[in-house]
Amino acid sequence: MCTVVIDVAEPRGSRLLAIRDEDPERAWDSLGPWWPDAYPGVIGIRDRRAGGAWLAADPATRRLAVLLNRADTLDLPEDQVLTRGSLALESVAGRPPVAPLAMHGFNLLEVGPDSARVLSWDGQTLRETPVPQGVHMIAHDGLDDPATARIARWLPEFRAHAARTDAWESEWIDLLAASTTLDPTDDAAIIRDNRPHGYPTQSLLYCVAAVNHSGVEVHETPLPTPGHW
């Protein structure tokens, strides 16, 4: 149940804040060049179990991708289901997913220097949603989905602090910190503890990134305690 906030503004490029929710018991590696043979030059947050990436970026091609899980209607035995960890890596390599996919549901946010889009897979259909100019949020359902409580609560706040100045990182991080006045189990919380909702995941880290014609910059900050600021 990850969350991403993105501000698309031409010709400056895109700026984003991505919060990762995952099972704290599932081992992962911090931002780094973990795939030198298969994806030279690519950096990302690596999942050790499957070897894939939650977030990946290629500064040379000026591409970034973030993976968010979503519900699906996939009708396959689990031993035939492929990991979604390859999606972000393949995306920044210029190979976006093509249906049909033997994978559980996802939202894949793809960001380039000129545009951004969300590729959504529900087990049956792969849909593309261009991300318009301006500030937007995505989580486990559609872009800017008002039925997602954290989007309904916080999207107006992030739009009021559009990432248009050099101070955008500190402004958005301050707003993220302010959101933690909500309990992490609250449906509207961004920094989350999803266990009461039936998932073992908690917020583990956040990344801020800028994608433009000069390249890609990404910075990662792990939370000191899962699910807490």
Beta strands, then each sheet from edge to edge (+ up, - down):
strand 1: 3-9
strand 2: 13-22
strand 3: 28-32
strand 4: 43-47
strand 5: 53-58
strand 6: 63-69
strand 7: 106-111
strand 8: 116-121
strand 9: 126-130
strand 10: 134-138
strand 11: 202-212
strand 12: 215-222
sheet 1: 10+ 1- 2+ 11- 12+
sheet 2: 3+ 4- 5+ 6- 7+ 8- 9+
end
